[in-house]
Amino acid sequence: MWGGYVGMSSIGFLNFNLFDNAIIFEPNPNSFLLIEKNIKQNNFSDQITAFNVALSNKNSELLMELSHKNFGDHRIRQEGPVQEGYYHEEVRKIISVDSVAFDDFIKKNPQINFKNISMVWMDIQGHEGKFLQGANNFLSSQKIPVVMEFWPYGILRSGTTKNEFLENLVKLFTHFYIVDNEFTELQNILNVEKLFDECAKTASGGYNLAFINKN
């Protein structure tokens, strides 16, 4: 899970026996401290491993802008000039966080059996395109489902263009579901473009999507 926040989703999955183990990535130091506390309090120290790092498309230091209203909306800031945003992101307090491409993280951590990973769950406030770039080898070889918060406003503000984001998806997946809909239909990956245009009309437009590869 990338964008672990305080560990609620991963701990919930294990509490309901949906998964046996989880790996959490959370770059914000305060949120990471709460993840560690929640793992211990819920007796999952042997089943959940957490890392205080951002998964991106490169190994570097990145700026994270902090929301004082919504602690779940801390975001990796795009490189270069920062434009005025709908949520006044340009005036947010910023901190530096470490980042790593997931493909490189795998190479650096041979003690972890990454072949046992059966799903990726992402809630990273628009940084999804950068993660996909940095995890291209892993996702191409494993072909596992990826569930993400699909938020075009955040994606564009992260510095990823619409075309870059869609190109990543088309290379890695063949179909998707809209998780928010109770009776959703399997859709061709090319339909994401229409969904992107629809959601980009407002700053809050978005869905939770599950991407799969049927090949």
C-alpha positions in Angstrom: 0.0 0.0 0.0 1.4 3.4 -1.1 0.0 6.4 0.7 -0.6 4.5 4.0 -1.7 7.6 5.9 -2.1 6.1 9.4 -2.5 2.5 8.3 -6.3 2.3 8.5 -6.8 0.5 5.2 -4.1 -2.1 5.6 -5.1 -2.9 9.2 -8.7 -3.1 8.1 -7.8 -5.6 5.3 -6.0 -7.8 7.7 -8.6 -7.5 10.4 -11.2 -8.9 7.9 -8.7 -11.6 6.8 -8.7 -10.3 3.2 -4.9 -10.5 3.2 -2.3 -12.2 5.3 0.4 -9.5 5.1 0.9 -5.9 4.0 3.7 -3.5 3.1 2.9 0.2 3.8 4.7 3.2 2.3 4.1 6.6 3.9 6.5 9.6 3.4 5.0 12.0 6.0 6.9 11.5 9.3 4.0 12.3 11.6 1.7 9.9 9.8 4.4 7.3 9.8 4.7 7.5 13.6 0.9 6.8 13.9 1.2 3.9 11.5 3.9 2.3 13.7 1.7 2.9 16.8 -1.4 1.5 15.1 0.4 -1.6 13.9 1.6 -2.4 17.4 -1.7 -1.7 19.0 -3.5 -4.0 16.6 -0.9 -6.8 17.1 0.2 -6.8 13.4 3.9 -6.3 13.9 4.6 -9.7 12.3 2.3 -9.1 9.4 2.7 -5.5 8.4 6.0 -3.9 7.4 6.1 -0.1 7.0 8.6 2.2 5.3 8.9 6.0 5.8 9.5 6.8 2.1 7.6 8.1 -0.9 7.3 5.8 -4.0 7.9 7.9 -7.1 9.7 7.7 -10.4 13.1 8.4 -9.1 15.4 8.1 -6.1 15.7 11.6 -4.6 14.4 14.1 -2.1 11.0 15.6 -2.9 8.9 18.4 -1.4 5.7 17.4 0.4 3.1 20.1 0.9 1.1 19.8 4.1 -2.6 20.5 4.4 -3.6 22.1 7.7 -7.3 21.2 7.1 -7.2 17.7 5.7 -4.3 15.5 7.0 -5.1 13.0 4.3 -4.3 15.6 1.6 -0.6 16.0 2.2 0.9 15.8 -1.3 4.2 15.5 -3.2 4.6 18.9 -4.8 5.4 19.1 -8.5 8.8 20.3 -9.5 9.3 23.8 -10.9 7.1 26.9 -10.3 4.0 26.3 -8.2 0.8 27.7 -9.6 -2.1 28.9 -7.6 -4.5 26.1 -6.8 -8.1 25.5 -6.0 -7.2 24.5 -2.4 -4.5 27.2 -2.1 -1.7 24.6 -2.2 0.8 27.2 -3.2 0.9 28.6 0.4 1.1 25.3 2.2 3.9 24.5 4.5 6.4 22.1 2.8 8.8 19.5 4.1 11.5 17.3 2.4 10.8 13.6 2.1 12.9 10.7 0.6 11.6 9.1 -2.5 12.4 5.9 -4.4 11.2 4.2 -7.6 9.5 0.9 -6.6 11.6 -1.1 -9.1 14.7 0.1 -7.4 13.3 -0.5 -3.9 12.8 -4.1 -4.9 16.4 -4.4 -5.9 17.6 -2.9 -2.6 15.4 -5.1 -0.4 15.9 -8.8 -1.5 14.8 -10.0 1.9 11.2 -9.2 0.9 9.3 -11.7 -1.3 7.7 -9.3 -3.7 6.3 -12.2 -5.8 3.7 -12.7 -3.0 2.2 -9.3 -3.5 -1.3 -9.8 -4.8 -2.7 -6.2 -5.0 -1.5 -2.7 -4.9 -3.7 -0.1 -3.1 -2.8 3.6 -3.8 -4.2 6.8 -2.3 -1.4 9.3 -3.1 -3.2 12.5 -4.0 -2.3 12.7 -7.6 1.2 11.1 -7.6 -0.1 7.9 -9.2 1.5 8.7 -12.6 4.9 9.0 -11.0 4.5 5.8 -9.1 3.5 3.9 -12.2 6.6 5.1 -14.0 8.8 3.9 -11.1 7.1 0.5 -10.8 6.8 -0.3 -14.5 9.0 -3.4 -14.4 7.2 -4.8 -11.4 3.7 -4.2 -12.7 4.6 -5.5 -16.2 5.9 -8.8 -14.8 3.4 -9.4 -11.9 0.2 -8.2 -13.6 -1.6 -7.8 -10.3 -4.7 -5.6 -9.7 -4.0 -2.0 -8.8 -6.6 0.0 -7.0 -6.2 3.8 -6.9 -7.9 7.0 -6.1 -8.4 8.5 -9.6 -8.3 12.3 -9.2 -7.4 14.2 -12.4 -7.0 17.5 -10.6 -4.4 16.0 -8.3 -2.8 14.1 -11.2 -2.4 17.2 -13.3 -1.2 19.3 -10.4 1.5 16.7 -9.6 3.2 17.5 -12.9 1.9 14.5 -14.9 0.0 15.4 -18.1 -3.1 13.6 -19.1 -1.3 11.9 -22.0 1.5 10.7 -19.8 -0.9 9.2 -17.3 -3.0 7.5 -19.9 0.1 6.1 -21.7 1.2 4.5 -18.5 -2.1 2.9 -17.9 -2.4 1.5 -21.5 1.0 -0.1 -21.2 0.3 -1.8 -18.0 -3.5 -2.7 -18.0 -6.2 -3.8 -20.3 -9.4 -3.1 -18.3 -10.7 -1.4 -15.2 -13.7 -1.3 -12.8 -15.2 1.8 -11.1 -15.1 0.6 -7.5 -17.5 3.2 -6.2 -20.3 1.7 -8.2 -22.1 -1.2 -6.6 -22.9 -2.9 -9.9 -19.9 -1.8 -12.0 -19.1 -3.3 -15.4 -15.6 -4.2 -16.6 -14.5 -1.5 -19.0 -11.7 -1.3 -21.6 -8.7 0.7 -20.5 -9.2 3.2 -23.3 -12.4 4.4 -21.6 -10.3 6.0 -18.9 -9.7 9.0 -21.2 -13.4 9.9 -21.2 -13.5 9.4 -17.5 -10.5 11.7 -17.1 -12.1 14.5 -19.1 -15.3 14.1 -17.1 -13.6 14.3 -13.7 -11.2 17.1 -14.7 -14.1 19.5 -15.0 -14.1 20.1 -11.3 -11.3 20.1 -8.7 -13.1 17.4 -6.6 -14.0 15.1 -9.5 -12.8 11.5 -9.2 -13.5 7.9 -8.5 -11.8 4.8 -7.0 -10.7 2.6 -9.9 -9.4 -1.0 -10.0 -7.1 -1.7 -12.9 -6.5 -5.2 -14.1 -4.5 -7.0 -16.9 -6.5 -9.8 -18.6 -3.5 -10.9 -20.8 
